[in-house]
Structure formats: structure tokens, C-alpha cells
Amino acid sequence: MEEISAKDLQTKLENGEKLNMVDVREDEEVAQGMIPGAKHIRLGELPERLEELEKDKHYYMVCRSGGRSGRATEFLKEKGYDVTNMAGGMLAWEGEVEA
């Protein structure tokens, strides 16, 4: 599975790269803050919300610690999506967050 560190993802954002990020945490976790610009799709909703993701775009998956986003990454890879997991999740994120 392809992974990126939280620090490297933060650097990409700070350099102005347009990134497609999907946060797969639960609603109450996301309420504590998300990476600005991330799309919220709970892990359990991913199979029925696949049409919201485009196969010709690259996605970075985010969760609390990297476990659920890792499962989401594996699932999406099997479906033919270009996906990278953010290792360490929001616990490792030191950048800005938005409510």
C-alpha cells in the first residue's frame, strides 16, 4: 500500500498543490477538526458513495491513526482508484484544521 507521512502531505498543501483528500473518520471525530479542503466520507459509507470519487484523480485517505484510512485505501485500490494512505492519521497531523 502506498503511504505518505502527515508531514509530507502538509508540505504539499503548504506548497499550494491541489490535493484530493478523503477523511473517513466518524462525524464526532471530524467535528474536532479536519484538514482544510478534505472531503468527509465515513468509512462505512464508502461503498455506496464511490460515485463521488473520480478514477482519474489521485486521493489521499485520512483517519485518526492510519488504520481505517489504510482499509479505505486497500478497498479503493481494489476498485481501480489511485489512492495513498496518510500514515499516522490526524494524530500525526501538525498542520491547520478546520471545523
URPE-V295237 format. One record per run of one state. SS is the DSSP state (H for helix, E for strand, - for the rest). FROM is the first residue (numbers start at 1). TO is the last residue. If there is no record, write none. Layout:
ss | from | to
SS | FROM | TO
SS | FROM | TO
This chain:
ss | from | to
- | 1 | 2
E | 3 | 5
H | 6 | 14
- | 15 | 19
E | 20 | 23
- | 24 | 26
H | 27 | 30
- | 31 | 33
E | 34 | 34
- | 35 | 38
E | 39 | 40
- | 41 | 42
H | 43 | 52
- | 53 | 57
E | 58 | 62
- | 63 | 66
H | 67 | 78
- | 79 | 81
E | 82 | 87
- | 88 | 88
H | 89 | 92
- | 93 | 97
E | 98 | 98
- | 99 | 99
